[in-house]
Amino acid sequence: MDYDTLSLLMFLALFLTLAAGLHISFGLYAIALGFAYFLWGTAGMNTIVMSIWGMMNNFPLLAIPLFIFMAMILEKSNLVADVYDCFYKWSAALRGGLAIATIFVGALIGSVSGVVAAGVIGLGVIAFPQMAKYRYNQGVNLGSILSGGTLGQIIPPALVMIVYSALTSVSVGQLFASGVSVGLLLVALFSLYILIRSYLQKDFCPSLPADKRVGWREKFASLRVLILPGFLVVATVGSILSGAATPTEGAAVGAFGAVLFSIVRRRFTFDILQQSMIETLKVSSMIAWMIGGAASFSAVFAGIGGNQVIANIALHMPGGEWGVLLLSIAFIFLLGMFLETMAIIMLAAPILSPIMLQMGFDPLWWAIIFMTLLQAAYITPPFGVALFYLKSVTPAHVRLSDIYWSSLPFIGLQLVAVLLIVLFPALALWLPRLLFQ
């Protein structure tokens, strides 16, 4: 059987396992084991074992459980409520101010947690009732929570960036720096959209009544709640970007800092510690299974010449390298409608990233495009997981279809961000170039 047919059969088997409802990690293992045994017998098992060992024996992966633990501690310490109260006071007089505050809070929460569930659920519980109370347009209310709450997947420390780095060897530090650049771009696009629509449509997102606003003294006093989160951001992300610490060391500092934050805020309990450790173990184990499955599948796929088959197809596509880029973007966006982000990384990154390198594209530039599309995948109907996180904490009168419709303008803005990065790479690469070159 020729390489072309074997490569096609591996992909066909993968999509059949997904359609059957088997989790992607176990599907990847099953296909890798089946094809390795069929082609090479028991000797093929060595290929799988060595590929898993080589992937898991990767020091930066230790950052994953540490960042997850940090996120769990901060989530249970009510960080979202504290930060939102501060931004709420500063934005009250601005049309669309509460929605813009939601975007900024999401960005800040993302920079100290990197876990989508914490951002979306926390903002859904706190921000949604406030915006509904002051008659904000429901679409912007829901959409700002979705887009703000998922910024943790593009603003470091994003777990998806660490996993992508392990699979493709792109520098985690440079990817984090690019994530800061693109995160700021997305915050600007989301905020401008809300601001412009609020001022063009008077009743779209009204400013708060004068009696609901606070004075300057109270505004400045509210900034105190940002001191500890700010210190945590500097100690983790700042130390990594400056080169003072590796991602793993920065994650360890962040985990320790999160516990200190909880103690200082007088919210630390051993019950919170126990719950955080158990949830960290569950999420980390799931990610480890997926990374091992991806390593197994990639090793067998490469062993049968699948990477070369894909590269040959790409080289003969109409439109040259730009046609390949456009098709790759469309492919990832399509996957985002149906798969979780980790599954998309495991499926697409090992195959597409070498092709982009062969086409002459900057691997870091392509990586941040990939990450931006993953952030959009979280809120893309019908199966974006953030859509269901938000539905779980909204009132019964908010239908899932309402949440679907609310996501569309913000998905459009994310695609605008991708277009801007494609046309003007410096928008994403200025910070890593400044820090690392």
Residue, then its C-alpha position, 0 to 999 in steps of 0.5 A: m500500500d502506498y504512502d498516499t493511501l496510508s496517510l489518507l486512511m490515518f486521517l479517515a480513521l481519526f475523523l471516524t473516531l471523532a464522529a463516533g464520540l471517542h475522545i481525541s486523545f484515545g482516538l489518536y492512541a488507537i489509530a497510532l497503535g493500530f497502524a504501527y502494529f499493522l505496518w511494523g509488528t511489535a517493533g512498531m510499539n517502540t516507535i510509539v513508546m519513544s515518541i511519547w517519552g521524547m515528548m513528555n521528557n520536556f521540561p517546559l511542560l512542567a509549567i502546565p500544572l503550575f499555571i493550572f494550580m495558580a488559576m484554580i487558587l485565584e478563581k476560588s479567591n474571588l479575584v474576578a469580583d474584586v477586579y470587576d468592582c474596580f473597573y466598574k467604578w472607573s467606567a460608569a460614566l462612559r457609554g458602553g463602559l461596563a462592557i468595556a470594563t468586562i473586556f479589560v477585566g477578562a484581559l487582566i484575569g487572563s494574564v494571571s490565570g490562562v484558564v477560560a472557564a474561570g474568566v467566562i464563568g466569573l464574568g458571567v456571574i458578576a458582569f451579566p446582572q450589572m449590564a442587564k440592570y442598566r439595560y445594556n443590549q443583550g448581545v453586547n452583554l453576552g458578547s463582551i463576556l465571551s470575548g473578554g473571558t476567553l482572552g486568557q487563551i491569547i494573553p500569557p500565561a496561556l496553556v495552549m501556547i505551552v502545548y503548541s511550543a512542545l509540539t512545534s519547538v517554537s519558543v514559549g517566551q517569544l510566543f508569550a510576547s507575541g500573545v501580549s501584542v495580539g491580546l492588546l490588539l484584540v482588547a482595542l478592537f473589542s473596546l472600539y466596537i463597543l464604544i462606537r456602537s454605543y455612541l451611534q446608538k444612544d440606548f445601546c449601552p447607556s452610561l450609568p445614572a449620576d447617582k450610581r457613579v462614585g467620586w475620584r477618591e473612591k475611584f483611586a481607593s479601588l485601585r488597591v485591589l489591582i496591586l496584588p494581581g499586578f505584582l503577580v503578572v510582573a512576577t510570572v509573565g514579566s519574569i519570563l518575558s525579561g528572561a529572568a526566569t524560564p516558563t517553568e520557573g515563572a509558573a512556580v513563582g505564580a503558583f506560590g504568589a497565588v497562594l500568598f494572594s489568597i492568604v493576604r485577602r483572607r480567603f485561603t482555606f485548606d478546603i480551597l487548597q485541596q479542591s485546587m490540587i484535585e482539579t489541577l491533577k484532573v486537567s493536567s492528566m487530561i492534557a498529558w493524555m492528549i500530548g501523548g496521543a498527538a506524539s504517537f499519531s505524529a510519529v506513525f504518520a511521519g514514519i509512513g511518509g505522511n508529512q511529505v505527502i502533505a507537503n507535496i500537496a501544499l507545494h502544488m496548490p493553486g495560489g502558492e504559499w498564500g493559497v496554503l496559508l488561506l486554506s490553513i486558516a480556513f481549516i483551523f477555523l472550521l475545526g474550531m466549530f466542532l473541536e476543543t482547542m487542545a484537540i485542534i492543536m494535537l490534530a493540526a499543529p504537527i502537520l501544518s506548522p512544518i508546512m508553513l516553515q517549508m513555505g518560508f513563513d516565520p514560524l512565530w508569525w504563523a504560531i500567533i495566527f494559529m493562537t488567535l484562531l484558537q481563541a476564536a474557536y472558544i466562542t464559535p458556534p455550534f460547539g465553542v466551549a465558552l458558549f456553554y460555560l456562559k449558558s450555565v450561569t445565565p438566567a433561564h430566559v437567555r437561550l443558547s441561540d441568543i448566546y450564539w448570535s451574540s458571539l458573531p460580531f466578536i468572531g468577526l473582530q477576531l478574524v479582522a485581527v487575523l487579517l491585520i496580522v497577516l497584512f502587518p506582521a509587525l503588529a504581532l511581532w514587535l514585542p518579541r523582536l524588542l525583547f529577544q533580538 
